[in-house]
């Protein structure tokens, strides 16, 4: 006969409780590690977003400094000074920047998760 099916040899009492306690402990530790990993990833993503915002703020500040030092009559003669072509270089940088791509992908995943949660 199978030893596991045998009532006299199956884990009962203290042995069963110890096994159950170890399984619960391992499950709690795994859950704790998973939560810590998610927290680390979230902090890293927030740090990258902050760096990106700071970088964009500095670029804008530098661009404004360059615009103020230029010829003021140039803006009067050119009515289309804020054309889309002036900002194309920013979009080109966004497509190749791995940090921006990662942030974009994580945000898309968040939005998809929210949408699926709402659909349920």
SVG drawing of the C-alpha trace seen along z (x, -y; Angstrom):
<svg xmlns="http://www.w3.org/2000/svg" viewBox="-16 -94 39 96">
<polyline fill="none" stroke="black" stroke-width="0.4" points="0.0,0.0 1.0,-3.6 2.6,-5.0 1.0,-8.5 -2.5,-7.0 -1.8,-5.0 -3.4,-6.8 -0.8,-5.6 2.1,-6.9 0.7,-10.1 2.1,-13.4 -0.2,-14.3 0.2,-16.2 3.5,-18.1 5.1,-17.0 2.2,-18.2 2.1,-21.5 5.8,-22.1 5.6,-21.4 2.6,-23.8 4.4,-26.4 7.5,-26.2 5.3,-26.5 3.5,-29.6 6.9,-31.1 8.3,-30.5 5.2,-32.0 5.4,-35.1 9.1,-35.5 8.5,-35.2 5.6,-37.7 7.8,-40.1 10.7,-39.8 8.3,-40.4 6.9,-43.5 10.4,-44.8 11.3,-44.2 8.3,-46.1 9.0,-49.0 12.6,-49.2 11.4,-49.2 8.9,-51.9 11.5,-54.1 13.9,-53.6 11.2,-54.6 10.3,-57.7 14.0,-58.6 14.3,-58.3 11.2,-60.4 12.6,-63.0 15.9,-63.1 14.0,-63.3 11.9,-66.2 15.0,-68.0 16.8,-67.4 13.8,-68.8 13.6,-71.8 17.3,-72.5 16.9,-72.1 14.0,-74.6 16.0,-77.0 19.0,-76.8 16.7,-77.3 15.1,-80.3 18.6,-81.8 19.6,-81.3 16.4,-82.9 16.8,-86.0 20.3,-86.7 19.3,-86.6 18.1,-89.3 14.8,-90.7 13.7,-91.9 13.8,-88.4 10.6,-87.5 8.8,-90.5 9.5,-89.5 8.7,-85.8 5.1,-85.3 5.5,-81.5 8.3,-81.4 6.6,-78.6 6.2,-76.3 6.2,-72.6 9.5,-72.3 11.2,-74.2 10.4,-71.2 11.0,-68.3 14.5,-67.7 12.9,-67.0 10.7,-64.4 13.6,-62.8 15.5,-62.5 12.5,-60.9 12.3,-58.1 15.9,-57.0 16.2,-57.7 16.0,-54.3 15.0,-56.0 12.0,-57.6 11.1,-54.4 11.1,-52.5 9.0,-55.1 6.6,-55.2 6.3,-51.4 5.7,-51.2 3.1,-53.9 1.3,-52.1 1.4,-48.9 -0.2,-50.8 -2.9,-52.3 -3.7,-48.8 -3.9,-47.4 -6.2,-50.1 -8.4,-49.6 -8.6,-45.9 -9.4,-46.4 -12.2,-48.8 -13.6,-46.4 -14.0,-43.7"/>
</svg>
